[in-house]
Amino acid sequence: MRNESNEIVEKTRTVQAEAQEIWEHIGISNDFLFGKLMRSRPGLCRKLLRRILPELDIARIELVETQKTIREDQDARGVRLDVYVRDEAERVYSIEMQMADTKELPRRSRYYQGMIDLQLLERGELYRSLNDTYIIFICPFDLYGTGRHRYTFAGACQEDPKVMISDGAVRIFLNARGTMDDVSSSLKAFLDYVAGILTEDPFVQELDEAVAEARKNREWRHEYMTLYLRDQENLEKGRAEGKAEGLAEGLKRMIAALKKYGVPEEEIRKTVQENYGLTEEELNQYLG
C-alpha cells in the first residue's frame, strides 16, 4: 500500500512539473491562454476581429458571457464557447483556438451554429430577428489541405455560386500553416505568430507582451495546472478504457489531450511510445 501511495505521489509531482514547464513557455496557440487573454482584454479581441473581418469595421465589442456554456436540455451535449462577443451592430462572434485536428471540426462548427441560434431567438420572435453570427476557428493545421490561410463558408448555391443563401451565418477556419498569398499582411502576421513566428507587426508585438504578462499571472497558472492535472487523470482513464475498448480509441484521446495543451510533437511521440511501445510507422498513423 505504501509503495502504491509513493507511486501516486511521484506521478503527481511529475505531472505538476510538466504543467509548470508548459506554462513557463505557454504561447498564444494554447487555447486556455488564448481564451483568457481575449476575454480579459477586449481591446485585443477587437483588434483581432478587425484583422479577420476588416470589411465590418468593428468599432467596439462586449463579452456576451464569460466562458458561456450552452445546453438546450439535459440530454443535449453542452457547448462551452471560449470567446463569445457581440459588436455595436449586434453581430455575434465565437472565436476558438483549435490545436488538434480531430477530423470533426466542420460538423462541430455546425453544432455550434445551431446551439448559438437557439440562444439568440426568444420564443415568439420572428426568424429575421436572428443576429448575424461568425464562428471562427484558429488552427495550426490546414483543415482542407489546399495551402490557404483562410476558408470562409457563407452558403453559396450549388447550382449558381453567385447566389448566396444570405442567412447571416458565417463560419471561418484560419490556418496558421498556410502557404498562399491569400490574406492581408496584418492577418498573416497574426497567423505566423500562432505558428511560433514573431514579427515586428504592432499588434503581434502587443499580443506577445500580453502573453509574457500572462505567464506571471499566478491565478491563471494555478487554474491551468489544475486543469492539466485533471486532464492527465482523464488520460489515465483513457489508457484503461483503451485496453477495454481497443487501443486506437485510447490513443486518439491521449494524443488529442496532449495536443490541446501545446505539448510538442516530439514529447507526444516519446510519451505515446513509452506507454504503448509503438513502432515509428504505427505512431505516425495516429499522429496524422
N, C-alpha and C positions, 0 to 999 in steps of 0.2 A: 504493500500500500504506500509506504514511504517513497519507494523508487518511482511509483506511478505519479505521486504528488510532485516529486522533484522534476520529473519529466514535463509535467504540465507547466510548472513554474518556468522551466528553462525555455519551453516553446513560447510562452507568453513574452518572456524577455526578448527572445529573438524577433518575434513579430513586432514588438514595440520598437526595437532598434531599426527594423526595416521601415516602419512607418515614419520614424524620425528622420531617417536618411532620405526618404522620398520627399518629405515635407521641406527639408533644407534645400532641395533642388527643384521644388514644385514650379510648374510653369503654367501659362495661360491655357495650354491644351488639356489640363486636368479639369474635368467637368465640375468638381467640387469648388475649386478656386475660381473658375470662370463664373459660376453662378453667384458665388459670394461677392465678387468684385462688381458684376453687373447690377446686382440688387443694391449693394451698399453705395455705389457711385453711379447714380442715374445719368450723370453727365457723360461718363464713359460709354454707357449703353446707348445714349442718344447719338454720340459721335459714330459709334459702330453702325447703328442703323442707317445713319446718313450716308455712310460709305457703301453699305449694301444696297440701299434704295434711295439714291440721290434724287431721283425724279419726284419723290414725295415731299421733299423739302421740309422734313420734320422739325418743328420749332421747339417742342417740349414733349416730355413723356412723363408718365407716372406709373408706379407699380400698381397693378391691379390687386395683387395679393402676394405676399412673400411666400415662395415655395408652394404655390397654390396646388392643392390636391383636388382633383375632380373625380367624383364617384357618383354615378347616377342612381344606383341602388346597391344593396348589399351583395348582390350576386355578380355585379359588373366589375371588371378589372379597373382599378383606380389608375389615374394618371397624375403624376407629380410633375408640374411644369417648373423647371429651374428658374427661368427668366420669363415673366409674363407681364407685359406692359401695354399701356394704351397711350396714344398720342392725342394732340389737341383736336384732331378730326375724328376721334373715336375709333380709329383703326386699332386693331389688337394684334400684338406680336408675341409669339412664343419662340424663344431662342434657346438652343441647346448645343453644348459641345458633345460630340459623339465620338469616342475614341475607338471603339471596336466595331468592326464590320460584322454584325450579327446576321446578315443576309435577310433581315426582315424590316429594314428601315422604311422602305416605301409604304408598306402596309401599316407600319407603326404610325407614320405621318397621317395616314388615312384615319386611323383610330383617334389620334389626337384631334384632328379636324372635327370629327363627329362629336366627341366629348366636349370640345370647346363650344361648338354651336348649341349644344343642349343647355349650356350655362348662359349663353348670351340672349336667348329668346325666352321671354317670360310668357306664361300661359295667356292666351288671348291676343298676343301681339301678332302683327302681320309679318309674313316672311321677309318682306322688303326692309324690315327693321333690323335684320341681322347685320352686325358690323362686318366691315371688310377685315379679313384675317390674313396674317402672314406667319406661316410656320417655317422656321429656319433651323436647319441642322448644319453645324460646322464640323467637318470631318478631316482627319489627316490621311484620308484614303479616297480613291476615285471610285465612287459608288457605281458609275456606269462605264468606266473603263475607256473613255474617249480622249482623256487628257484635258478636258475642260476644268476651269476653276469653279464654274457655276452652272447649275442645272435648275432652271425655273419652270415650274408647271402651273399653268393657269387655265387649263381646259379648252384646248382648241378642238374644232370639229374635225373628225377623222376624214370626212369626205371633202371638206374645204377648210384647210388650216387657217385661212384668213378670217374665218368666222369663229369668234370666241364665245364661250358659254356665259361669261360676264356674271358669275355668281359671287364675286368678291372674295373668293378663296384662292390663295396663292401659297404654293409650297416651294421652298428653295433649299437645295443641297449644295453647300460650298465645299470645295475640295482643295485642301492646303497643298496637295502634291500636283496640282495642275501644271501642264506644260504649254498650253496655248496662250496666245496674247489676246485674251478674250474679256478681261475685266480692267477696270481703271487701275492706275498705278497705286492709288491710295488703298484700294481693296486688296490688291496683290501684296502690298507691304504688310497688311494685317495677316493675310493668309500665310505669308512667308514666316511671320512671327509665330504663328500657330505651329508651323513646321520646324521651328527652332532657329530661324534666321533673323537676327536683329539688324535692322536698318536704321538710317537717320531720319526716317519719317517721324514727324512731330507726334502724331497720335500713338505710334508704336513706342516711341520714347516715353510718353506719358504712361502708357499701359505697362511698360517694363518697370517703371518706377513704382507703379501701384502694386505690381507683383512682388517686388522687393520689400515693399512696406508690409504687404500681407503676410509674408513669411515671418514677420516679427509679431504678428497678432497671436497672442497666447490662447485666446478663446477659440479662434478658428483652428489652431494647431491641435488643441485638445479635442475638439469636435471631430476633426479629420482622423486623428489617431483612434478615437472611439469607434468611428465607422469602419476604419481599416481593420481593427481587431474583430469587429462583428462579422465583416465580410470574410476574414480568414477562417472564422469558425464555420461560416457557410461553405467555404471551400473544403474544409474537413468533412462536412456533411456530404458535400458533392462527391468527394472521393468514395465515401462509404456507399452512397447511392449508386455511384458509377460501378461499383463491384456488383451491386444487385441488379441494376437496370442496364448495365452494359458500359464498357469502357468509354465509348465515344461520347456519350452524353455527359459523363462526369468530366471528361477532358474539356469539352466545349464550355462548360460552366466555369471551370477553373481558369482557362485562358481568357475568357471574356472578362472575368473579375479582375485578373491581373492587368489586362489592358486598360480597363476602366480607371485604375489608379495610376496609370502612367508608368508602369514598370517596363523598363527597356526590354526589347525583344530577346537580347542575349540572356538576361536574367530569367525571362519566361522560359526560354529553352532549357536553361540549367535546372530550374525548379521542376518543370514537367519531366525531364529525363531522370532526375533524382527520384521522383515519386513513381514513375511508370516504366522506366527503363526502355524507352522507345529508341528506335534507330533514327538517324537523321531523316531518312526518307519518310518514315511514319510520322515523325514530328512535323515535317513540312506540310503534310496533308491536313493537319489540324490547325496549323498557323495560317494557312491560306496564302 
